[in-house]
Amino acid sequence: MNIIIIFTMLFIPIFAQAASAESVKKANAYRLIADELLKDCTGADKAIAVVGFSYSDGRDSRDGGVVAERITTELVKIKKLKVVERKEIEKVFSELKFQLSGAINPDSAKEIGKMLGVDLVILGTLTELPDKRLELNARTVGVESGEITSAASSRIEKDWLDQYRKLLEGQNKAVEKSSKDAQAFYEQGTMYADLREYDNAVGSFGIAISINPTHLEAYFGRGGAYCYKDEYDKAIEDYSKVIVIDPKYTEAYINRGIAYKLKGEYDKAIEDYSKAIDIDPKSVAAYRVRGNAYDGKGEYDKAIEDYSKAILIDPQYVAGYVGRGSTYDHKDEYEKAIEDYSKAIAIDPKYSLTYIGRGSAYRAKGEYDKAIEDYSKAIAIDPKHASAYIDRGIAYARKGGYDKAIEDYSKAIAIEPKEWFMYSFRGTAYGFKGEYDKAIEDHSKAIAIDPKLAEEYFNRGKAYHAKGAYDNAIEDYSKAIAINPKFTLIYALRGEAYSEKGKHDNAIEDYSKAIEIDPKNAITYYNRGINYVYKREYDKAIEDYSKVIEIDPNDVNTYRNRGVAYILNGEYDKAIEDFSEAIDFDPKDAKAYGGRGEAYRKKGEFEKAAADEEKSKSLSQE
């Protein structure tokens, strides 16, 4: 592992020189992180060391060294504490046989801190994001107590990738000179992975493995690259080989579990996470991912139990509160969700995802203004967070603020123009505004991105339907049905479109299919009943209206409609009974009086008919 340490030492000075042109632009983000990490630190005689940052998936990378160097630079500028230089930290890592790019937990951080003679250490995790960005989660830990004194998070630009390319050129030359050096190919693979060139990374790791079939890190690195390529079976195979070589490799179980989860194999994922916990009972990450898997299975109580264990181990573990809050949200226990998100915010007020989570809980409660406020805070922290704009847009739409919703959806699209659901949301908002052509345009864009989206043909069909373009609507509904034959509502709406065109047999056929899928949908029986009336099949219409009343005995409209069907069928007493029932529900129902009056007149009871007709007339004029 010494090669990795030496390489990182070489890398940092090169980067520091090359970054000077961008330093003014980028420094503020790191200064804010440094300020946040030192906010509760006092005492000029105290010393602090930035021990490093590792990827949450455990992969090898030099990104952590870059971030650590930049934060160290800002700490020195602040002049609040004595700051240990990176080269001193590297010496300790070498003595302890740690990788600068590897995972560092609070226990090992304490050990490093004691060897360095410091009072505080800074460590944390990195998470890969789109658009050459990282999410950084950092913590300050007291060396003696092991307690977290402060935390900070931020989304930062990976503006050092050009330097990686220069280093890669040198590494490629090293590989050419030493074609049987497994470690050299492994190093090449990690560089390709850092550059997100995963095909190349897989190739380099593969050569390293062919040279040294027991190169544990190469299997682990290739497994990670396969995961990023969505080739989960291959990733699982590689992580399994890591476990054969080292059955105590916690991160291999965790990563294999993640691959299983991404395949939807939750039980296998949980089994792997449990093995990781057996090896390291203090692994908050293992409890968190197992909790996430239980949540995915719908076993919410077990998920909450795992998140709670993670929080018990580390009371400042933001991801634990966020995970538990999310599960409470899924259980519809919104107050508890809000409480957990608020705790996470109190620990780290700069973590945008926490505001998004709490905003979603407020939105579910119908507290749209509070939701919008939280989403706005998330956007202020990270203006490039597309999902925050989407969520805020949904909250605006729920309030009827479609223009503001469209504005937010458009901002999200500008950030991530290849996400179909963003166009879908905006198209739906245009539909609510009655701007059906714009709605059709957006749903068409969503379909162009993914032509297998039944929901989008359905949504575009609804826009055509609302325009009165019934043939286009029927065509889209039919495409949606071809993709998802069990989508009840599509049959119902296609039936409605056929009905509008006067094709009552087609309409009845579609409503019947909808009923077959969902026999308890009252509206479908109601609409089929209307079409039977158009066909003068009154007995069938009455049967459908009766089914609606069986499902919903308080549906006044259906009593009236069944009353009309009884009149048309010559069953006047039953018609009078239905209209009277409607009048009992609503004594000011003019239509019910008018219908009953007509039934009385058909029976020849003219005085009662005249009285009901007069009542209907007077109510209609109110």
C-alpha positions in Angstrom: 0.0 0.0 0.0 3.0 2.3 0.3 2.7 3.1 -3.4 -0.7 4.7 -2.8 0.6 6.9 0.0 3.6 8.1 -2.0 1.4 8.8 -5.1 -1.0 10.9 -3.0 2.0 12.9 -1.6 3.2 13.6 -5.1 -0.3 14.6 -6.3 -1.1 17.3 -3.8 1.7 19.8 -4.5 1.1 19.4 -8.3 -2.6 20.1 -7.7 -2.0 23.0 -5.4 0.1 24.8 -8.0 -2.3 24.2 -10.9 -5.3 25.3 -8.9 -4.1 28.8 -8.2 -6.2 30.3 -11.1 -9.4 28.9 -9.6 -8.5 29.4 -5.9 -10.4 32.7 -5.5 -13.5 31.2 -7.1 -13.5 27.9 -5.1 -12.0 28.9 -1.7 -15.3 30.3 -0.3 -16.9 26.8 -0.2 -14.0 25.3 1.7 -13.8 28.3 4.0 -17.4 27.9 4.9 -16.8 24.2 5.7 -13.7 25.0 7.8 -15.7 27.7 9.7 -18.5 25.3 10.4 -16.1 22.6 11.6 -14.4 25.0 14.0 -17.5 26.8 15.3 -17.4 25.1 18.7 -13.6 24.8 19.0 -11.8 27.1 21.4 -8.3 27.4 22.8 -5.3 28.7 20.8 -3.1 26.0 22.3 -5.2 23.2 20.8 -4.0 21.3 17.7 -6.1 19.8 14.9 -5.5 17.4 12.0 -7.5 16.7 8.9 -7.0 12.9 8.7 -9.0 12.4 5.5 -12.1 11.7 3.6 -13.2 8.4 2.0 -16.0 7.5 -0.4 -19.1 6.1 1.4 -18.9 3.0 -0.9 -15.4 2.2 0.3 -13.7 2.6 -3.0 -10.1 3.8 -3.4 -9.7 7.4 -4.6 -7.5 10.4 -4.4 -10.4 12.8 -4.2 -10.3 12.6 -0.4 -6.7 13.8 -0.4 -7.6 16.8 -2.5 -10.5 17.8 -0.3 -8.4 17.3 2.9 -5.6 19.5 1.5 -8.0 22.3 0.7 -9.7 22.2 4.1 -6.3 22.1 5.8 -5.3 25.3 3.8 -8.4 27.1 5.0 -7.8 26.0 8.6 -4.3 27.5 8.5 -5.7 30.8 7.2 -8.2 31.0 10.0 -5.4 30.8 12.6 -7.7 29.6 15.3 -5.9 26.3 16.2 -2.5 24.7 15.4 -2.9 22.7 12.2 -0.8 19.6 11.5 0.7 19.5 8.1 -0.4 16.8 5.7 3.0 15.3 5.4 3.0 14.6 9.1 -0.3 12.8 8.8 1.1 10.8 5.9 3.9 9.6 8.1 1.5 8.3 10.7 -0.6 6.6 8.0 2.5 4.9 6.7 3.3 3.7 10.2 -0.2 2.4 10.8 -0.4 0.9 7.3 -3.5 2.9 6.4 -4.3 4.1 2.9 -4.9 7.8 2.6 -7.7 7.0 0.3 -9.3 4.4 2.5 -12.1 4.5 5.0 -11.3 6.0 8.4 -13.7 5.4 11.3 -13.8 7.5 14.6 -11.8 4.8 16.5 -8.9 4.8 14.0 -9.2 8.6 13.9 -8.6 8.7 17.6 -5.6 6.4 17.3 -4.2 8.6 14.5 -4.9 11.7 16.6 -3.0 10.4 19.6 0.0 9.6 17.5 -0.1 13.1 16.0 -0.5 14.6 19.5 -3.6 16.6 18.5 -6.8 17.4 20.4 -9.2 17.3 17.4 -9.3 15.4 14.1 -11.5 16.1 11.1 -12.7 13.2 9.0 -15.7 12.3 6.8 -17.2 10.8 3.7 -17.6 11.6 0.1 -20.5 10.7 -2.2 -20.3 10.9 -6.0 -22.8 13.2 -7.7 -23.6 14.0 -11.3 -21.9 16.9 -13.2 -18.5 16.3 -11.7 -19.5 17.1 -8.1 -19.2 15.5 -4.7 -21.2 15.6 -1.6 -18.9 16.1 1.4 -19.9 15.2 4.9 -17.3 16.2 7.5 -17.1 15.9 11.3 -14.8 17.2 14.0 -14.0 14.5 16.6 -12.4 15.0 20.0 -9.4 12.7 20.3 -9.8 12.0 24.0 -13.6 11.7 24.2 -14.3 10.3 20.7 -17.3 12.6 20.6 -18.3 14.6 17.5 -18.1 18.3 18.3 -19.3 19.7 15.0 -20.3 18.7 11.5 -20.5 20.2 8.1 -21.7 19.2 4.6 -21.4 20.7 1.2 -21.6 19.9 -2.5 -18.3 20.8 -4.2 -17.0 20.8 -7.7 -14.4 18.3 -8.7 -12.4 20.9 -10.5 -9.2 18.9 -10.2 -9.9 16.3 -12.9 -7.6 17.9 -15.4 -4.8 17.2 -13.0 -5.9 13.6 -12.8 -5.5 13.3 -16.6 -2.0 14.6 -16.4 -1.2 12.0 -13.6 -2.9 9.3 -15.7 -0.6 10.1 -18.6 2.4 9.4 -16.3 0.7 6.3 -14.9 0.1 5.0 -18.5 3.8 5.4 -19.2 4.7 3.5 -15.9 2.4 0.7 -17.0 4.1 0.5 -20.4 7.5 0.1 -18.7 6.2 -2.4 -16.2 3.6 -4.5 -17.9 3.6 -7.2 -15.2 3.2 -4.9 -12.2 -0.3 -5.6 -10.9 -0.2 -2.6 -8.5 0.6 -0.2 -11.4 -2.5 -1.4 -13.3 -4.6 -1.2 -10.1 -3.4 2.5 -9.7 -4.4 3.1 -13.3 -7.8 1.6 -12.6 -8.4 3.9 -9.6 -7.5 6.9 -11.8 -10.0 5.9 -14.5 -12.6 5.4 -11.8 -12.0 8.9 -10.4 -12.5 10.2 -13.9 -15.7 8.1 -14.2 -14.3 6.2 -17.2 -15.6 2.9 -15.8 -15.0 0.8 -18.9 -11.4 1.7 -18.8 -11.3 1.1 -15.0 -12.8 -2.4 -15.4 -10.1 -3.1 -18.0 -7.2 -1.9 -15.8 -8.5 -3.7 -12.7 -8.9 -6.8 -14.8 -5.3 -6.8 -16.0 -4.2 -6.3 -12.3 -6.2 -9.4 -11.4 -4.8 -11.4 -14.3 -1.3 -10.7 -13.0 -2.2 -11.2 -9.4 -5.4 -13.3 -8.9 -5.4 -12.5 -5.2 -5.3 -8.7 -5.6 -8.1 -8.0 -3.2 -8.3 -4.2 -3.9 -8.5 -4.8 -7.6 -11.5 -7.0 -7.2 -13.1 -4.5 -4.9 -12.4 -1.6 -7.3 -13.7 -3.5 -10.3 -16.8 -4.4 -8.3 -17.4 -0.7 -7.7 -16.9 0.1 -11.4 -19.4 -2.6 -12.4 -21.9 -1.1 -9.9 -21.5 2.3 -11.6 -22.1 0.6 -14.9 -25.3 -1.0 -13.5 -23.8 -4.5 -14.1 -24.8 -5.7 -10.6 -24.2 -9.5 -11.2 -20.6 -8.8 -12.2 -20.2 -6.5 -9.2 -21.6 -9.2 -6.8 -19.2 -11.8 -8.3 -16.2 -9.5 -7.7 -17.2 -8.6 -4.1 -17.7 -12.3 -3.5 -14.1 -12.9 -4.6 -13.0 -10.2 -2.1 -14.8 -12.0 0.7 -13.2 -15.3 -0.3 -9.7 -13.7 0.0 -10.7 -11.8 3.2 -13.8 -13.0 5.0 -13.6 -10.1 7.5 -13.7 -7.4 4.8 -16.7 -5.4 6.1 -17.0 -3.0 3.2 -17.1 -5.9 0.7 -20.2 -7.3 2.5 -21.8 -3.8 2.6 -21.1 -3.2 -1.1 -22.3 -6.6 -2.2 -25.4 -5.9 -0.2 -25.9 -2.7 -2.0 -25.5 -4.5 -5.3 -28.2 -7.0 -4.3 -30.5 -4.2 -3.1 -30.1 -2.4 -6.5 -31.2 -5.7 -8.1 -34.2 -5.7 -5.8 -33.0 -8.7 -3.8 -33.5 -7.3 -0.4 -33.2 -10.5 1.6 -29.8 -11.2 0.2 -28.8 -7.6 0.8 -30.0 -7.8 4.4 -28.0 -11.0 4.9 -24.8 -9.3 3.7 -25.4 -6.2 5.9 -26.0 -8.5 8.9 -22.6 -10.2 8.2 -21.0 -6.8 8.1 -22.6 -6.0 11.5 -21.3 -9.3 12.9 -17.8 -8.3 11.9 -18.1 -4.7 13.1 -21.0 -4.2 15.5 -20.1 -0.5 15.6 -20.5 0.1 11.9 -23.1 2.9 11.6 -23.0 2.5 7.9 -24.0 -1.2 8.0 -27.0 -0.4 10.3 -28.0 2.4 8.0 -27.9 0.4 4.8 -29.7 -2.5 6.4 -32.3 -0.1 7.7 -32.6 1.2 4.1 -33.1 -2.4 2.8 -35.8 -3.1 5.4 -37.5 0.2 4.4 -37.4 -1.0 0.7 -39.1 -4.2 1.8 -41.8 -2.3 3.6 -40.6 -3.6 7.0 -40.6 -0.2 8.5 -40.3 -1.1 12.2 -37.2 -3.1 11.6 -35.8 -0.2 9.5 -36.5 2.2 12.4 -34.8 -0.2 14.8 -31.6 -0.2 12.7 -31.5 3.5 12.2 -32.0 3.9 15.9 -29.0 1.6 16.6 -26.9 3.7 14.3 -27.9 6.8 16.1 -27.2 5.1 19.5 -23.6 4.4 18.3 -23.2 7.9 16.9 -25.7 10.4 18.2 -24.4 13.0 15.7 -25.0 10.6 12.7 -27.0 12.8 10.4 -27.6 10.0 7.9 -29.2 8.0 10.7 -31.8 10.7 11.5 -32.4 11.3 7.8 -33.0 7.5 7.2 -35.3 7.1 10.2 -37.2 10.3 9.2 -37.7 8.9 5.7 -39.1 5.6 7.1 -41.4 7.5 9.5 -42.5 9.4 6.3 -43.3 6.1 4.6 -45.3 5.0 7.6 -47.3 8.3 7.4 -46.0 9.3 10.8 -45.1 12.8 9.6 -44.6 14.5 13.0 -41.9 11.9 13.9 -40.4 12.3 10.5 -40.2 16.1 10.9 -38.7 15.7 14.4 -35.9 13.5 13.0 -35.2 15.8 10.1 -35.1 18.7 12.5 -32.5 16.9 14.6 -30.4 16.3 11.6 -30.7 20.0 10.6 -29.6 21.0 14.2 -26.5 18.8 13.8 -25.7 20.0 10.3 -27.6 23.0 9.0 -25.9 22.9 5.6 -27.1 19.5 4.5 -29.6 20.2 1.7 -31.2 16.7 1.6 -32.4 17.0 5.1 -34.4 20.1 4.2 -35.8 18.3 1.2 -36.9 15.4 3.5 -38.5 17.6 6.0 -40.2 19.6 3.2 -41.7 16.4 1.8 -43.1 15.5 5.3 -44.7 19.0 5.5 -46.1 18.6 2.0 -47.6 15.2 2.9 -49.3 17.0 5.9 -50.7 19.6 3.5 -48.5 22.3 5.1 -47.3 23.6 1.7 -45.9 26.9 2.9 -43.6 25.2 5.3 -42.6 22.7 2.6 -41.8 25.5 0.2 -39.7 27.2 2.8 -37.7 24.0 3.4 -37.2 23.3 -0.3 -36.1 26.9 -0.7 -33.5 26.4 2.0 -32.2 23.3 0.2 -31.9 25.3 -3.0 -30.1 28.2 -1.3 -27.5 25.6 -0.1 -27.2 23.9 -3.4 -28.7 25.8 -6.4 -27.9 22.9 -8.7 -30.1 20.4 -6.8 -32.7 19.6 -9.5 -34.9 17.5 -7.2 -35.3 20.4 -4.8 -36.9 22.5 -7.6 -39.1 19.5 -8.6 -40.3 19.1 -5.0 -40.9 22.8 -4.5 -42.8 22.8 -7.8 -45.0 20.0 -6.6 -45.8 22.0 -3.4 -46.6 25.1 -5.5 -48.9 23.0 -7.7 -50.7 21.6 -4.7 -51.5 25.2 -3.7 -52.7 25.9 -7.2 -49.6 28.0 -8.0 -49.1 26.4 -11.4 -47.0 29.3 -12.9 -44.5 29.1 -10.0 -44.5 25.3 -10.3 -43.8 25.5 -14.0 -40.9 27.9 -13.3 -39.4 25.5 -10.8 -39.8 22.5 -13.1 -38.1 24.5 -15.9 -35.1 25.2 -13.6 -34.9 21.5 -12.8 -34.9 20.7 -16.6 -32.2 23.2 -17.2 -30.0 21.3 -14.7 -30.9 17.8 -15.8 -32.5 17.9 -19.2 -32.4 14.1 -19.7 -34.8 13.2 -16.9 -38.2 12.3 -18.3 -40.2 12.8 -15.1 -39.3 16.5 -15.0 -41.0 17.1 -18.3 -43.9 15.0 -17.0 -44.4 17.2 -14.0 -44.2 20.4 -16.1 -46.6 18.9 -18.7 -49.1 18.1 -15.9 -48.9 21.6 -14.6 -49.6 23.0 -18.1 -52.5 20.6 -18.3 -54.0 22.0 -15.0 -53.6 25.5 -16.5 -55.5 24.4 -19.6 -52.5 24.9 -21.8 -52.9 21.5 -23.5 -50.6 22.0 -26.4 -47.7 22.8 -24.1 -48.7 19.8 -21.9 -48.6 17.6 -25.0 -45.2 18.9 -26.0 -43.7 18.1 -22.6 -45.2 14.6 -22.3 -43.9 14.0 -25.8 -40.4 14.9 -24.6 -40.8 12.5 -21.7 -41.8 9.8 -24.2 -38.8 10.6 -26.4 -36.5 10.0 -23.5 -38.2 6.7 -22.5 -40.7 5.3 -25.0 -41.8 2.6 -22.6 -43.5 4.9 -20.1 -47.2 3.9 -19.9 -47.9 6.8 -17.6 -46.6 9.3 -20.1 -48.8 8.0 -23.0 -51.6 8.2 -20.4 -50.8 11.8 -19.5 -50.5 12.9 -23.1 -53.7 11.1 -23.9 -55.4 13.1 -21.1 -54.2 16.3 -22.6 -55.5 15.3 -26.1 -58.8 14.2 -24.4 -59.1 17.6 -22.7 -58.6 19.3 -26.1 -61.4 17.2 -27.6 -58.9 15.4 -29.8 -60.5 12.0 -29.0 -58.8 10.0 -31.7 -55.3 11.1 -30.5 -56.4 10.4 -26.9 -57.6 6.9 -27.8 -54.3 6.2 -29.7 -52.2 7.2 -26.6 -54.5 5.3 -24.2 -54.1 2.2 -26.4 -50.3 2.5 -26.4 -50.3 2.8 -22.6 -52.5 -0.3 -22.3 -50.1 -2.2 -24.6 -47.3 -1.4 -22.1 -49.3 -1.9 -19.0 -52.5 -4.0 -19.5 -53.4 -3.8 -15.8 -53.6 0.0 -15.7 -57.3 0.3 -14.7 -57.7 4.1 -15.2 -56.5 4.0 -18.8 -59.4 1.6 -19.8 -61.8 4.0 -18.0 -60.5 7.1 -19.8 -60.4 5.3 -23.1 -63.9 4.3 -22.5 -64.8 7.9 -21.8 -63.2 9.0 -25.1 -65.1 6.3 -27.0 -68.3 7.5 -25.3 -67.6 11.1 -26.3 -67.3 9.8 -29.9 -70.6 8.0 -29.6 -68.9 4.6 -29.7 -70.8 3.1 -26.8 -70.1 -0.5 -27.4 -66.3 0.3 -27.3 -66.9 2.3 -24.2 -68.7 -0.5 -22.5 -66.0 -2.9 -23.4 -63.3 -0.7 -21.9 -65.3 0.0 -18.7 -65.9 -3.8 -18.4 -62.2 -4.4 -18.5 -61.6 -1.7 -15.9 -64.2 -3.4 -13.7 -62.5 -6.8 -14.2 -59.2 -5.4 -12.9 -60.8 -3.3 -10.1 -64.3 -4.5 -9.2 -64.7 -1.9 -6.4 -64.3 1.2 -8.5 -67.7 2.9 -8.3 -67.0 5.5 -11.0 -66.4 2.8 -13.6 -69.8 1.2 -13.0 -71.4 4.7 -13.1 -69.9 5.5 -16.5 -70.8 2.1 -17.9 -74.3 2.6 -16.7 -74.6 5.9 -18.6 -73.5 4.1 -21.8 -76.1 1.4 -21.3 -78.7 4.2 -21.1 -77.5 5.6 -24.4 -78.0 2.0 -25.8 -81.4 1.8 -24.2 -80.3 -1.2 -22.2 -82.0 0.1 -19.1 -81.9 -3.1 -17.0 -78.1 -3.3 -17.4 -77.9 0.5 -16.6 -80.0 -0.1 -13.4 -77.7 -3.0 -12.4 -74.6 -0.8 -12.8 -76.1 2.1 -10.8 -77.2 -0.3 -8.1 -73.6 -1.6 -7.9 -72.4 2.0 -7.4 -74.9 2.5 -4.5 -73.8 -0.8 -3.0 -70.2 0.5 -3.0 -71.1 4.1 -2.0 -74.6 4.4 -0.4 -74.3 8.2 -0.2 -73.8 8.9 -3.9 -76.8 11.2 -4.6 -76.1 11.5 -8.3 -76.4 7.7 -8.8 -79.9 7.7 -7.1 -81.0 10.3 -9.5 -79.5 8.5 -12.5 -81.0 5.2 -11.5 -84.3 7.0 -11.0 -84.1 8.2 -14.6 -83.3 4.7 -15.8 -86.4 3.4 -13.9 -88.6 6.0 -15.6 -87.2 5.0 -19.0 -87.8 1.4 -18.1 -91.4 2.1 -17.1 -90.7 1.4 -13.3 -92.2 4.6 -11.9 -92.6 3.6 -8.3 -89.0 2.6 -8.1 -88.1 5.9 -9.8 -90.1 7.8 -7.2 -88.3 5.9 -4.4 -84.8 6.8 -5.8 -85.7 10.5 -6.3 -87.1 10.6 -2.8 -83.9 9.1 -1.4 -81.9 11.8 -3.2 -84.2 14.5 -1.7 -83.6 13.0 1.8 -79.9 13.5 1.2 -80.4 17.1 -0.1 -83.8 18.8 0.3 -82.7 21.5 -2.1 -81.9 19.1 -5.0 -83.9 20.7 -7.8 -83.1 17.9 -10.2 -84.4 15.2 -7.8 -87.8 17.1 -7.4 -88.0 17.5 -11.2 -87.3 13.7 -11.8 -89.8 12.7 -9.1 -92.4 15.1 -10.7 -91.9 13.4 -14.0 -92.4 9.9 -12.5 -95.6 11.1 -10.8 -96.8 12.5 -14.1 -96.1 9.2 -15.8 -98.2 7.5 -13.2 -101.0 9.9 -13.7 -100.6 11.5 -10.2 -100.8 15.0 -11.6 -101.2 17.0 -8.3 -98.0 15.4 -6.9 -96.3 15.9 -10.2 -97.3 19.6 -10.3 -96.1 20.1 -6.7 -92.7 18.6 -7.3 -92.3 20.5 -10.6 -93.1 23.8 -8.9 -90.6 22.9 -6.1 -88.0 22.1 -8.7 -88.6 25.4 -10.5 -88.4 27.5 -7.3 -85.1 25.8 -6.2 -83.6 26.3 -9.6 -84.2 30.1 -9.3 -82.6 30.4 -5.9 
